[in-house]
């Protein structure tokens, strides 16, 4: 038994050694694959410059998330040492920010490139910025992002537009994390103006959203509204930027009491955003404003919305407010507002939720008018937890004027009398509901048509085939006119 146990122990030790060796081998393999992938991206960027095709740059930027998860300072230092010449300023600068020394070249070719391609240069700077952000080295990242933006601004190359947009994003991100967003506002405004003049769609859309975020961060809503009114969002921008822009527009319209427009924009933002766990933060923020705006419009959000896994925890305070509005319980509304006061202020929905108090009262009055054919103002005051009968009278009068309830108010005797319930199909409610649905379908169709893509020069092929068909028709008509066709062959026994 002792010999068997010794053999088992030895086998376990050898297996453990093999597992450790496999992990090291796997790490080395991942490092080599990452370096190879980054260098492959260099080739794609060179092709993008040669052919002036943006799709190659798009392919490079799509690999950023997967490369980001595997980035290390050693990998970046190796790539930088392989690409730049020994005397290049960029090489020593990037290695200094990474805290690495120069690595020996792994390339089989000993000759280095004669000139550094600006696109590849900025792409390497972008990767270093992402690495510094992930490692939370904010001061280094802040300094390097400023230098990278200066480098981008000195270049005027259309092949760099997409990479420049990413650089501006991380530049703003570093300043936001260090509470220095106000400092870069003039830089962003100048860059947005330049991007607009150059028809740089990616940078224009990104910078417009960054400026709006900058204004919202400092609660400068009037400036944000002026910026939106004096600028145009490019139609060819990507879905991610379009979703962000629609979200900011929704917030501006909500503050301006234009709840219908706010609801439309927030719906667009939610639908255009990718539906996955990566965008959970954006979805949660957008849904918070969407729910509050929907309540301000007098509608109640669906219960299933609060049961979604991604949204359940984040929307818990808003569920309490929704339940209070639905049943018209002013007391429950005040309790929920006091309990989640800090949450609402952090989400910047507090001022909008304060406006819901009137909606809660209106809902309560509507339910009272449906339940009672006649009720005194004193009883209304008790049920809605109002301060006095005068307040109850003013609120009921406003509800009657706004068309919330169909009732009459007797001031001298101090009571409210509800009228008989009218058949809803004799009113304009069904027409309004159909109108809203038809508008939604038409807008969805228009957006789908705009989003369609067609192959390049497809219309020319159609024109060529049409010309060939016309040419055949001419030849056929000429042959008929000359009598070349044999009636017996073609017409049969007709």
Secondary structure, 3 states (H helix, E strand, C coil): CHHHHHHHHHHHHHHHHHHHHHHHHHHHHHHHHHHHHHHHHHHHHHHHHHHCCHHHHHHHHHCHHHHHHHCCHHHHHHHHHHHCCCCCHHHHHHHHHHCCCCCCCCCCCCCCCCCCCHHHHHHHHHHHHHHHHHCCCHHHHHHHHHHHHHHHHHCCCHHHHHHHHHHHHHHHHHHHHCCCHHHHHHHHHHHHHHHHHCCCHHHHHHHHHHHHHHHHHCCCHHHHHHHHHHCCCCCCCCHHHHHHHHHHHHHHHHHCCCHHHHHHHHHHHHHHCCCCHHHHHHHHHHHHHHHHHHHHCCCCCCHHHHHCCCCCCCCHHHHHHHHHHHHCCHHHHHHHHHHCHHHHHHHCCHHHHHCHHHHHHHHHHHHHHHHCCEEEHHHHHHHCCCCCHHHHHHHHHHHHHCCCCCEEEECCCCEEEECCCCCHHHCCHHHHHHHHHHHHHHHHHHHHHHHCCCCCCHHHHHHHHHHHHHHHHHHHHHHHHHCCCCHHHHHCCC
